[in-house]
């Protein structure tokens, strides 16, 4: 389990960068073309297979293969209509 933590720490800066990119163009609801394209590009670059769907922007990906325990992770991709009032980007 410790190796997973180490791998996650190595990805932290990249994940923060991705979050900042995605927050620049928040999309609301189930139609998320820019967000979905961004996620698909990252999955493809990482060599992760994924499946998309006809009627919404959902993406299903499987990371790793083999025997043993399986962990499911679900994440929302849509944004919230919030106006930034701090003056920060």
KAZI-V393092 format. One record per backbone hydrogen bond with DSSP energy under -1.0 kcal/mol. CO is the residue of the C=O (numbers start at 1). NH is the residue of the N-H. If there is no record, write none. Layout:
CO;NH + CO;NH
This chain:
1;5 + 2;6 + 3;7 + 4;8 + 5;9 + 6;10 + 7;11 + 11;15 + 12;16 + 13;17 + 14;18 + 15;19 + 16;20 + 17;21 + 18;22 + 19;23 + 21;24 + 22;25 + 27;79 + 30;57 + 32;36 + 33;37 + 34;38 + 35;39 + 36;40 + 37;41 + 38;42 + 39;43 + 40;44 + 41;45 + 42;46 + 43;48 + 44;47 + 49;62 + 51;60 + 60;51 + 80;82
